[in-house]
């Protein structure tokens, strides 16, 4: 008892408070709903350098965020996106 003083504090669990999580069945079909991207907030600059550029027009900024390429108009804040899975 002196080596493991916490042994006396252990109590077996009460069966009435144990809940078992049942995972839902795997459904391989594609989801019926789709997400739409409205605006990308944020830009990581802590450990990435030289990945924000001016576009062809002087008011366009081109940069990456997550797995997206973004072209943003600096005057209107409208964004266009390039990335896998976007339509």
C-alpha positions as CSV (number, residue, x, y, z in Angstrom):
1,X,0.0,0.0,0.0
2,X,2.9,2.4,0.6
3,X,4.3,2.0,-2.9
4,X,0.9,2.7,-4.6
5,X,-1.1,4.9,-2.2
6,X,-3.7,5.7,-4.9
7,X,-4.9,2.0,-5.0
8,X,-7.3,2.6,-2.1
9,X,-9.0,5.5,-4.1
10,X,-9.9,3.3,-7.1
11,X,-13.5,2.3,-7.4
12,X,-15.1,0.1,-10.0
13,X,-17.3,2.0,-12.5
14,X,-21.1,2.0,-12.0
15,X,-22.8,0.3,-14.9
16,X,-25.7,2.7,-14.9
17,X,-23.4,5.6,-16.0
18,X,-21.5,3.8,-18.7
19,X,-22.6,4.8,-22.2
20,X,-21.4,3.0,-25.3
21,X,-20.9,4.9,-28.5
22,X,-22.2,3.0,-31.5
23,X,-20.6,4.2,-34.7
24,X,-23.0,4.7,-37.6
25,X,-22.9,2.4,-40.6
26,X,-20.4,3.4,-43.3
27,X,-22.2,5.1,-46.2
28,X,-19.9,5.2,-49.3
29,X,-22.3,7.4,-51.3
30,X,-21.5,11.0,-51.9
31,X,-23.2,13.6,-49.7
32,X,-26.3,15.2,-51.0
33,X,-25.5,18.7,-49.8
34,X,-22.6,20.9,-50.9
35,X,-20.8,23.7,-49.2
36,X,-20.2,27.0,-50.8
37,X,-17.3,29.2,-50.1
38,X,-18.2,32.8,-49.4
39,X,-15.0,34.5,-48.1
40,X,-11.6,33.4,-47.0
41,X,-10.4,35.1,-43.8
42,X,-6.8,34.8,-42.7
43,X,-3.3,34.4,-44.1
44,X,-0.4,32.5,-42.5
45,X,2.8,34.5,-42.5
46,X,4.6,33.2,-39.5
47,X,6.7,30.6,-41.3
48,X,5.9,31.2,-45.0
49,X,7.5,33.9,-47.1
50,X,7.1,35.4,-50.5
51,X,3.7,33.9,-51.3
52,X,1.6,37.1,-51.8
53,X,1.8,38.9,-55.1
54,X,0.1,41.6,-57.1
55,X,-2.1,40.4,-59.9
56,X,-2.2,41.5,-63.5
57,X,-4.5,44.4,-62.4
58,X,-2.9,46.8,-59.9
59,X,-5.8,46.3,-57.5
60,X,-5.6,42.5,-57.4
61,X,-3.8,40.6,-54.7
62,X,-2.9,36.9,-55.3
63,X,-2.1,34.6,-52.3
64,X,-2.6,31.1,-50.9
65,X,-4.6,30.1,-47.8
66,X,-5.1,26.5,-46.8
67,X,-5.4,24.5,-50.1
68,X,-6.8,27.5,-52.1
69,X,-5.4,30.0,-54.4
70,X,-7.1,33.3,-53.9
71,X,-7.3,36.4,-56.1
72,X,-8.8,39.3,-54.2
73,X,-9.7,42.7,-55.4
74,X,-8.3,45.2,-52.9
75,X,-10.9,47.8,-53.6
76,X,-14.1,45.8,-53.5
77,X,-12.8,42.8,-51.4
78,X,-14.4,40.4,-53.9
79,X,-12.5,37.0,-54.1
80,X,-12.0,34.4,-56.7
81,X,-10.9,30.9,-55.7
82,X,-8.8,28.2,-57.3
83,X,-8.7,24.8,-55.7
84,X,-9.7,21.2,-55.9
85,X,-13.4,20.5,-55.5
86,X,-14.5,24.1,-56.1
87,X,-17.0,24.7,-58.8
